[in-house]
Amino acid sequence: MPKTILTLPDNSSVEVAPGTTGLQVAEMIGPRLAQDAIAVKLNNRLVDLSTAIQEDGDFAVLTFDAPEGQQIYRHSTAHVMADAVLHLFPEAKPTIGPAIQDGFYYDFDVPEPFTEEDLARIEAQMQQIIDADTPFVRREISAQEAHELFGDNPFKIEMINELEQSGEEQITLYEHSDFVDLCRGPHLPSTGRIKAFKLLSVAGAYWRGDESNPMLQRIYGTAYPDEKMLQQHLRRLEEAKERDHRKLGRELELFTFFDEAGAGLVYYPPNGAMLRQIVCDFTTQEHLKRGYQLVRTPHLIKSEIWETSGHAQQNYPMYYTDVSGQSYGIKPMNCPGHILIYKSKTRSYRDLPIRYFELGTVYRHERGGVLHGLMRVRGFTQDDAHIFCTPEQLTDEITGVIRFAQDMLQTFGFAEYNVALSTKPPKALGSDEIWVRATNALTSALEAAGLDYEEKPGEGAFYGPKIDISIKDALGRFWQGPTIQCDFNLPERFDITYIAEDGQRHRVVMVHRVVLAGIERFLGVLIEHYGGSFPVWLAPVQVKVLPITDRNLEYARQVTAQLHDGGFRVEIDEAPATLQAKIRDAELMKIPYMLVVGDREQESGQVAVRSREAGDIGPQPLDEFVHHLAAEAAART
């Protein structure tokens, strides 16, 4: 009988009899691997360990170390949770329950919201299901059978209808015990493979994120293959709560929202406005150093421009308004304005590349259900730039942007990041040829920069492929950061040209890019990364002067004035409170340095220095402290 040949990740191969299961192959490779196995990947398809292998090809055993293994493990736990919910709440209607980063959730339609007490009951029921060690079983049925099976659940029926419309002839189910759910799989071999889990919270969520749909109850949870890993994750979650930018934003008086004035629109009190200005000033100066030119564009542009750009046809989440009977779009992006400035006069190849930079405020009609502090807002500012260049200059320009982004991230304290290349989406402008050229340009730049990257098919912008850089914060979480997009489409749609050496008009190439991305989101990431304890160069208030008694007020004011004249951000606490209370207030505001001044300091012309990080440092001449502070701020460490 012919053998099935499987190629392993290390390029070695194994021969097995046709029909051998994935688990049996894992046992052949090694008993420990089989013990840890979650599923297998066969020719880039994820399949259950129980699947009989009938074809040659690439083969890998997935464990919890693999991202796909984690997703399968947690999605299996979501099924167990849904089963437990139905045991306790038979009237509940399950909807969807995907794995997400570090966990999972499941949405339910229930008459009454879940409570924290309900979570404990659900966990206990889940443990019973896990202890029963029931196999996860995959089966396929017809759409008609699926309609009959889920007939009392309109959410499942909606999904079945969509599967039918997409041409699915068979509907895949997974079941364990008496629980059955729509699911493509794969899953763990059995419920008993789930070793450690925790339900974390309950939240409201609209069906499919649409505010016009019913409000559901979403239960979040997480799962790990051992208790130690789970406890480590729970500790990280507790630290994340303490670092939550919404919590710190209130405590440190950095930003706020007024729903009565409009949801998703940020207001910055003095501390937050100063932090924002520091970031904006720094990024502006760094752009100028690299040959960018400042431009400014209006917030309103006639709707015809948005039709030319393609935003209108793409149903982009824009706001529109009427001015004297003419439709205008409130800009969601800055690129059309930059294009109009470029086209205001004839450009020569000698002028290129042209790099326009704008701290441009844009507005997007985000649904209320997705708004989240500074991370998802309706009005935000981008450190936005557009580079107009020749095709020959393209790779160098993109490589320069990558280097710029790396420098900026390092300065702000982000040492690690992931890079992804997103290619043509299903709804895209332009020909395949244009997309191939743009994608090749990005690929060449990534290779020139020596960066490893993950390809994400179909996730590019509608007008061009893009490079996305995700930055890793102090808790190991990744956040969207710099984005670089190569665009041959808008130059065609707007007829953007330059006069080449041959005296003829040639089509320019555009690079869209942000280095920090949205300033609001970047501030949110900064707040959480530093836990509000900003380094000196970023701190809204760098020094707090604390007079011990009223007789020290005048000297404290002189110290404050000298620091202020030196360009430092300094405040004085003149409140009639004890020194201990003043120190506590300054520490709660996470101010890097406190200068205590009493009779002894006043007589000697010194200050008693107290550091947020090092505690009580002791008395110093003011000039010595100023020298140290200036050096620390300049180092941006």
C-alpha positions, 0 to 999 in steps of 0.5 A, spaced: 500 500 500 502 506 498 505 511 504 503 518 505 509 522 506 508 528 511 514 534 511 515 536 518 517 543 520 524 542 520 524 539 513 525 532 515 519 527 513 515 521 515 511 516 512 505 513 514 499 509 512 493 513 509 488 514 514 493 515 520 490 520 525 494 527 526 495 524 534 498 518 531 503 522 527 504 526 533 506 519 537 510 517 532 514 524 533 515 523 540 510 522 546 511 529 549 509 532 543 503 528 543 501 529 550 501 537 548 498 536 542 492 541 540 491 540 533 495 539 527 496 543 520 496 539 514 498 543 508 496 550 511 489 547 513 488 546 521 485 540 522 483 536 529 488 531 532 482 525 530 482 527 523 485 521 518 490 524 513 489 521 506 494 526 503 501 528 502 504 535 504 506 539 509 505 537 516 505 540 523 503 539 530 500 545 534 501 546 541 499 551 546 506 555 544 503 556 537 498 562 536 493 557 532 494 552 538 492 558 543 486 560 539 483 552 538 485 551 546 481 557 548 475 557 543 474 550 545 473 553 552 468 558 549 464 552 547 464 549 554 462 556 557 456 556 552 454 549 554 455 551 562 451 557 561 445 553 557 445 548 563 444 554 568 440 559 563 436 554 558 432 560 556 439 563 553 440 564 546 448 563 544 450 567 538 458 567 537 464 565 541 471 566 538 478 566 541 481 573 542 488 575 544 489 572 551 482 569 551 475 568 549 468 571 549 461 568 548 455 573 546 448 571 549 441 573 548 438 573 555 432 576 558 436 579 564 444 581 564 449 576 567 452 578 574 458 577 578 455 571 582 453 568 575 460 567 573 462 563 579 456 559 578 458 558 570 465 556 572 463 551 577 458 548 571 464 548 566 469 544 571 463 539 571 463 539 564 471 539 564 471 533 569 467 529 565 472 529 559 467 528 553 470 528 546 469 534 541 466 531 535 465 534 528 460 532 524 457 535 517 449 536 516 445 540 510 443 547 511 436 544 511 438 540 517 441 546 520 435 550 520 431 545 523 436 544 529 437 551 530 430 553 529 429 557 535 435 561 535 435 567 530 442 569 530 444 562 528 439 562 523 442 568 520 449 565 520 446 559 516 443 563 511 449 567 510 453 560 509 448 558 504 448 564 500 456 563 500 455 557 497 456 552 503 453 545 501 455 542 508 454 546 515 460 544 520 458 542 527 462 541 533 458 537 539 460 535 546 455 531 550 448 534 549 451 541 547 452 542 539 454 549 535 456 551 529 463 551 528 468 550 523 473 548 528 478 544 529 477 543 537 481 539 543 480 532 543 476 532 549 473 537 554 478 534 559 484 537 556 482 544 559 486 545 565 486 552 567 481 557 566 477 563 569 471 567 567 473 575 567 468 580 566 461 581 563 459 586 558 454 589 553 455 588 546 451 589 540 450 583 535 455 584 530 457 591 533 451 594 530 447 599 534 441 597 530 441 590 533 439 587 539 444 588 545 447 581 548 451 579 554 458 578 553 462 573 557 470 574 557 474 569 559 481 566 558 484 559 559 491 556 559 494 549 559 496 549 567 495 553 573 501 557 573 500 560 567 493 562 568 495 566 575 501 569 571 496 572 566 491 574 572 497 578 575 498 581 568 491 583 568 491 586 575 497 590 573 493 592 566 487 595 570 492 599 574 495 602 568 488 603 564 489 609 561 482 611 562 483 610 570 490 614 569 487 619 565 482 621 570 487 621 576 492 625 573 488 630 569 490 628 562 484 627 558 476 627 559 470 626 555 463 630 556 458 625 553 453 631 553 457 635 548 458 629 544 461 622 545 468 620 543 471 627 542 477 628 547 478 634 552 484 636 555 485 639 561 492 643 562 496 636 564 494 632 558 494 638 553 501 639 555 503 632 554 500 632 548 504 638 546 510 635 548 509 629 543 506 634 537 512 639 538 517 633 538 514 629 532 514 636 528 521 637 529 523 630 527 520 631 521 523 638 519 530 634 520 528 629 515 526 634 510 519 634 511 515 641 509 509 643 514 502 644 510 495 645 513 489 643 510 481 645 512 477 640 515 471 641 510 472 639 503 467 638 498 464 632 497 466 631 490 473 630 492 471 625 496 468 621 490 474 622 486 478 619 492 474 613 493 472 614 500 465 616 498 464 610 494 467 605 499 462 608 504 468 610 509 465 612 516 465 620 514 460 626 517 457 630 511 454 637 512 451 642 507 454 649 506 449 653 501 446 648 498 453 644 497 455 638 500 461 637 504 465 632 507 468 633 514 475 630 513 477 623 515 484 623 512 488 628 510 491 625 503 486 629 498 488 636 501 495 634 500 494 632 493 491 639 492 497 642 494 501 638 490 497 640 484 497 647 485 503 648 480 507 644 475 512 639 479 519 637 476 523 631 477 528 636 480 523 637 486 522 630 488 521 627 493 516 632 496 514 630 503 508 634 506 507 633 513 501 635 517 498 634 524 492 633 521 485 633 525 480 628 522 473 625 524 470 618 523 463 616 524 465 610 529 459 606 532 458 608 539 459 601 541 466 601 539 469 607 543 474 606 548 478 612 551 483 615 547 484 608 543 478 609 539 475 616 538 471 620 533 476 626 533 483 625 533 490 628 530 495 624 526 502 625 525 500 625 517 505 625 511 505 624 504 511 623 500 510 624 492 516 621 488 518 618 482 518 610 481 525 610 482 525 613 489 520 609 492 524 604 495 529 609 498 523 613 501 519 607 504 526 605 507 527 612 510 520 612 513 521 605 516 528 608 519 524 614 522 519 610 525 524 605 528 528 612 531 521 615 534 519 608 537 526 607 541 526 614 543 519 613 546 521 607 550 518 602 545 524 597 544 520 591 541 515 591 535 512 586 530 511 588 522 506 586 517 505 587 510 498 587 508 496 586 501 490 587 496 483 587 500 477 584 496 474 591 495 480 595 492 481 600 487 485 599 481 488 594 477 492 588 479 498 590 476 498 597 480 497 592 486 503 588 484 507 594 483 506 597 490 506 591 494 513 589 491 515 596 493 514 595 500 517 588 500 523 591 497 523 596 502 522 591 508 528 587 505 532 593 505 531 595 512 533 587 514 526 586 517 522 580 518 515 581 517 508 577 517 504 577 510 496 579 511 493 577 505 487 582 504 488 587 509 491 592 505 487 599 505 482 600 499 487 604 495 494 600 496 498 595 500 501 597 507 506 596 512 503 596 519 508 596 525 505 594 532 509 596 538 510 592 544 508 595 551 511 594 558 506 589 559 507 585 553 501 587 549 502 590 542 498 596 539 498 599 532 503 604 531 506 606 524 503 605 518 506 606 511 502 605 505 504 605 497 499 608 493 499 608 485 491 609 485 490 616 488 495 619 483 491 616 477 484 618 480 487 625 481 491 625 475 498 627 479 504 628 475 511 631 474 515 633 468 521 628 467 527 628 464 524 627 457 520 633 458 514 629 458 509 628 464 509 622 468 505 619 474 507 620 481 507 615 486 504 617 493 507 614 500 502 615 505 505 614 512 504 616 520 510 615 524 506 615 531 499 614 528 493 617 531 496 622 537 490 620 541 491 613 541 499 614 541 498 618 548 493 612 550 499 607 549 504 611 552 500 612 559 499 605 559 506 603 557 509 608 563 503 607 568 503 614 568 510 615 571 513 619 565 520 620 564 522 627 565 522 629 558 515 627 557 512 629 564 507 634 564 510 637 570 517 635 571 518 638 578 513 640 584 516 645 589 514 644 596 515 649 602 514 646 609 511 653 612 509 659 610 515 663 612 518 659 606 514 661 601 518 667 598 524 662 597 520 657 594 517 662 589 524 664 587 526 657 586 520 656 582 521 662 578 528 660 576 526 653 574 521 656 570 526 661 567 530 655 565 525 652 561 522 647 566 515 645 567 514 646 574 509 648 579 509 650 587 504 647 592 502 653 596 496 649 600 496 650 607 497 642 608 503 638 612 509 636 608 507 629 608 500 631 605 504 635 599 509 629 598 503 624 598 499 629 593 505 630 588 507 622 588 499 621 586 500 625 580 507 621 579 511 628 578 518 626 577 522 630 582 519 634 588 524 640 591 522 641 599 524 647 601 524 649 609 528 654 613 535 650 612 534 650 605 532 657 605 538 659 609 543 655 605 540 657 598 539 649 597 533 644 595 532 638 598 531 633 592 526 627 592 525 623 586 519 619 584 524 613 583 529 613 588 526 617 594 529 622 598 536 624 595 538 630 600 540 637 599 543 640 593 545 647 591 539 649 586 544 650 580 547 642 581 539 640 581 538 644 574 544 641 571 542 634 573 535 635 570 537 638 564 541 632 562 536 627 564 531 631 560 535 632 554 537 624 554 530 623 553 531 616 557 
